[in-house]
Amino acid sequence: MRGVTDDARPQDAPLLDELMPWSVAPLRFGRSWIVAPDARTLRTRWDRLVAAEGAEREALFRPSRARTPASAVAALPGQRTGTVRFAREAGPCPAPVRVARGPFDEQWLLPDHRLIDTARPELWRVAGEPQLFAVEQGYVPGAAGPALLVTAALPEGRSPAGRPGRIRPLFRRPGGREPNLAPRLLDFLGRRYGRGADARDWLAWTVAAARPSPAGCRVPLPVGPEVWAAGVALGRDLLDVRLRGALSGTKPRLPGGRRPYVRAAVPARPTTMAYDSEDEALVLDGGRISPVPAEAWEFRVGGVRVLEQWFAHRTAPAEPGSLEAIGPVAWPQEWTSELLDLITVLALLGAREPERAAFAARAAEDGAEGAAALRAAGVLPPPARARRPASVLDHPEEGPEGQFMLL
């Protein structure tokens, strides 16, 4: 039956693209050495680069069509970095910032516009508390896992399967001002369900009910308030887990007092990751972590197993002599701590994925006529201005070579 498969809702189910109209394409770093799982590595790479001169600096830099050491580039919004051409840079490393690089994987980035091919400055202008970013994954037919991820960190926005996705900030202005929603959508929801709704209620509903389709995520709007309230409650629970307890103030934990821990230390340079289903153990060469519920190991986004991708980002071989080859000499303790947290998050989400999928199917059946109701209420289609970033008229930013510009 077409009601329960990818893009199975009648085509009248509205697209997320209509309901959160402003979206941005993924960032393109252009050179992999500017991002790393730990900040110390980035500082060491920076020091190595600025100590080099001439042809050696250019080779280490890894020029592209968008960026070379001679490129003249403005500073990123909110970042205090140099704007002289990088060929003349001799200053200290800028403070690395957290970014979401792939599903559930927060790493560190050098926030220097001279180093990033396509940084999407419009996203940097609205980043920071209480902003959240919904990252719509590229469509992969039949792939398991959520079609929409949410992160507080600035996301790279690339799908693990390599499909193009979209980044949708929850708010259009800094400080949580002006929700990135179709005008009058929140008023429509309040009238339809008999209770006030805010931007986070909307995001929670979307996390619970969004379904993938070749055209993008479709978000049904149910007829009755009971389904809406249930979806918001479920979505808030899932959001809190994804955001590591940021909404509730309580760090996610497995039920029954279970907690993954290290049974055998992770070796200095692990090269393989495997799963022992009988012992519920994650095996990293000679290292063992357990208990690791099967739901954590099997959790996938875009058809890619999240734990395997997380491990690959930290162990992939690099070209000798390159900046990418500079990294920790041994597996850092903080990586193990991050892995334990990730296992908990994926186990909790995986355990509730059947519930979420069943709810999404129920919501789809109950909300088949959502787009028609939105059009009748004048909510859709959204105006063209809603698809453009908001103007920021009081935000001074440093342009190339120290000049200032007002945006």
N, C-alpha and C positions, 0 to 999 in steps of 0.2 A: 504494500500500500504506500502511495507516495507521501503520506503524512509523516513518515518516521525515518526517512533517509536524507542524506545530504541534499540540500536545496529542495526538500520534499514538500515544504509548505507551499500552498498556493502562492503564486507570484505576487499576490496582494500583500503578503507580509512585508512590512517596510524594511528597507536596508539601513544598516547602521550609518552608512554614508549620507543618508538623508536626515537622520536624527542627530548625529554628531557631525555637522557639515564640514568643519575645519579639520583637515587632516594634512599630514606632512609625510613625504616619502622617507624611507630609511636614510640614516647617515651613511656616508661612505668615507671610512678612515683613510684609505689610500695606501697606508703603510702600517703593517701589523706591529711594528716595534713601539708605537705610541700607546698601546694598550697592553695591560698585564694583570695577572691575578693579584699582585702585591705592589704596593707603592714604592718600596725600596728598589725594586728592579727598575722602575721608570727613572728614578733619580740617578741610578748608576748608568743607565743608557744615555741619559741627557749629558751627564758629566763626560762620558766617553765621546759623545758627538761634538760638544763645544770645545773639547781639547784638540780635536782634529782640525786641520786647515786644508784649504784648497780642494784638490781633487779627492783627497781622502774623505773630507767632510761631505762632499757631494755624493760620493759612492755610498757612504753610510746612511745618508739622508734618504736615499731611494727616491729620486725625482720622479714625478709623474707629469702628465699633461696639465694637471690642475695646480700642482705645487712643485716648486724647485727652491733651492736656497735663496734665489734672487726674487722670489715672489713678494709683491707688496700687498699686504693684507691687513684689514682692520682687526682689532681685538674682538674676541667673542664677548657678547653681553654678559656683564657681571664678573668677568675674569680680568685679573690684573696681570697681564702678560705683555711681553715686549711686542712692539710693532715695527722695529727696524727690520730690514731684510735679514733672514736667518744666516746668510753668509757672514754677517758681521756680529752675530749674537755671541756674547761672552758672559752673560749673566747667569745667576743661579736658576735651578730648576723651578718652574712654577709648581704650585701645590697641586698634586693629582686630585681628580674628582672621581666619585663613584659613578659608574654607568652600568646599565643592564646590557650585557653582551650575550644575547641568546636567552632562552627560557630559563628563568630562575637562577641566572648566573651573573652576579654583580662583580665587576672587576674595576680596575683603575685606569684612567685616561689622562694623558697630558692635555690640558684644555687650552692648547695653543693653536690659534686659527691658522698659523703659518704651516702647521704640520698636518692638518686635516683637509682632505680633498673637498668634501662636502659636509659641512658641520651643521647646517640648518640653524642659523642664528635665531630664527623666529622661535624655535623651541627653547633655546637658552634664555630668551627674554622672559619666559613664563615659568621656568623651572624653579623649584624650591617650595617649601611648605606654603599651602597645603595641597600643592599640585599632585595629581596622579595622571599617569599616561596609560591609555588603553592601546595595546599593540595588536592590531588585527593581523592574524597570520595569513600568509598566502594559501590559497585553496589547494588541497591535496586530496583527490578523490579517495574516499574510503579510509582516510587516515584517522587513527584514534587520537584522542586528546582534545583539549580546549581550543576553540577557534579564536579566542580572545584572551590575551594576557594583560595583567595590570601591574605596574611598577611605579614606585615613587622616584626611583633613580631615572635620570635621563636615558632613554633606551636607544640602542643602535637601531633596532627595529627590523632586523633582518630575520627572515624565517629560517629555521634550522634546515629545512629542505631546499633552501635556495630560492623559494618563490617570493616574489615581491609582495610586501605587506604595506600597511599604513599605520602611522602613529597618530593617535587622536588625544590631545590634551583634554582633561576634564574641564579646565578653565581657560578662557581666552586671554586673561590679563593676570599679572602677578598678584599674589596675595589672595588667590581664590575668588577673584572678581569675574563676573560675567561667565556663567556656564557655557561651555561649548555645546549648546543644544539648539535645535531648531526653535526659533522664537515662538513663544506661547505653548511649547511642549509641556512645561511644568504646570501651567494653568490647566491645560487639557487633562493631565493626569490627576490633578486635584479634583476636578469636576467629575471625572469618570469613576474614580475610586473613593470619593468622599473623604479624602484625607490629604493633607499637604504633602508634597513630595519635593525633595531637594535633589541637587546634582548627584550626591552620593547614593541616594535611593535609586536613582536612575541607573547609575553604574552597577550597583548591586544586582538590580533586575537583569541587566544585560549580561553580567557574568553568569547568572543562573540560566537564562533563557535563550541566549544567542545561539544560532545554528549556522554552520558554514554553508556556503553555496558558491558556485562559479562566479556569481556576480558580486560576492562579498557576504559578510555576516548579515543574516536576516534576524530581526528582533520582533517577535510577535507581541501584541498588546492584548491581554485577556479582556473578556467582557466583564467578569465579576471581580469585586474587590478582594475576595478571599484568595484567589489565585495570585493576584498582584502582591498581597501581603506575604504570602508564603514564599514567593520568589524573591522578594526583597530580603526576607529573613535568611533564606538559604544563601543568597548571594553575599550578604554581609558576613556570614560565617566563612565562606570560601575566600572572600577578600581579606579577612583578618589573617587567615592562614598564609595566603600569598604574600601579605605585607609583614609577615613575621610578628604578628600580634600588635601592630601599630594602632589598630582601631580599638581593641579591648584593653591594651596595656599589659597583656599576659602572653608570654612567649608560648608558642604552640608546643604541646606535648602529646605523646602517644597515650591512648587510654590504658587503664589497668596498671599504671606505674611502669610500663615498658619504656626503655630508653636505649637507643643504640650507643654502644661504647666500643672502644678499641680493645680487642682481645689479644692481638699480636701487632706490634708496632709496624707502621707503614715503613718500608725500606726507603733509603735515601733517594733512589731514583727508580720508582716503580714504572714498569712498561706495559703492564696488562691489568685489566679489570675484568673480573668474572663474578658470577653469582652462584653460590651453593644453596640451592633451594631446600635441601634436606636440613641444613643447619641454619637457614635464614641468615647467611653470612655473605658480606661483600668481601671479595678477595682481591687484594692489590699486591700481586706477586706473593711475597711471604706475609704481608699484612692481612689482618682479618678484622672486620667490623661486624658486630651483630648485637641485637637482632635487627635485621633489615627486612621488613615485610615485603612480600612479593609485589604488593601494589607500588612500592617505591621503585623497585627495580624495573617494573614493566611500564612505568609512567612515561608516556611519549607525547611529544608535541610535533605536529606536522609529520608524523610517522617516524620520528627520530627519538631514540631513548635518551632521556634527559641526563641521566647519570653518566652514560658513556660519553656524551658530548662534553659535559663538565670536565671529565677526566682528560679527554683529548685536548682541551684547551690548555691544560697544564703540563702535558707530557709530549706534545707533538715535537718531532725533531726540527731543528733550525739549521740554516746554512752556517757552517763554521766561519767565524770572523765577522758575522753580521751583528747588528744590534739585537736582532731577535734571539741570538744565541746567548745573550747575557741574561742570566736568571739566577735563582737560588741554587746554591751548590748541593743542597739537600732539601727534601720535602719539608716545607715549613709547618710548624705546629698549627698555625692559624688556618692552613688549608684543611687540616683534619677537622678542626672545629667547624669550619664552614660546611664540610661534607656531612658531618653529623647533623647539623641544622637542616641541610638540604634533604637528607634522608627522611627526617621527621616531617617536613613540609610535604614532600611527595607522597609519603605513606598516608598522611591525613587526607590529602586531595584525592589520591587514588582510591581510598576506601569509600569516598563519597561520590566518586564519578558515576557509578550506576544510578545513584539517587539523582544527581544533576541531570544525567542524560534522560532519565524517565520524566523528570519535571519538565525539561525542555520540550519533550514530545507532547506532554500534556498541555503546556502553554501554547504550543503551536496549533494544536487542535482547537483550543479555546479562543485563539487570537487571530483566526484566519482573515478577518475583515479589518484588521488594525489600520492598514494603510488607507482604506476607503474612509474610515472614520476620521483619520487625521486630515485627509484632503477636504472632507466636508466641513471640518472645523477651521480650515484655513491654516493649519500647521504646516502642511506640505503643499507644494514644494517649498523648501527653504529659500529665502532670498539670496541672491548672488553674494551680497556682502558677508553673509554668514560663513561663506566658504573661504574668505580671506582672513589673514591674521589681523587682530585688532591693532590700531595705531597706538604707538607708545610715544607721546609727545614730550614727556619730561624725563627721558632716559638718555643721558649723555654717554656716548661710546667713543672710544679712541680709534681713530682711523689709522691708515698706514703712516709710518714715520712720525708718530706722535701727534698727528693732527686730530682734532675732535670734530665729531659730527653729532647733530641732534636729530633723533628719529622720532 
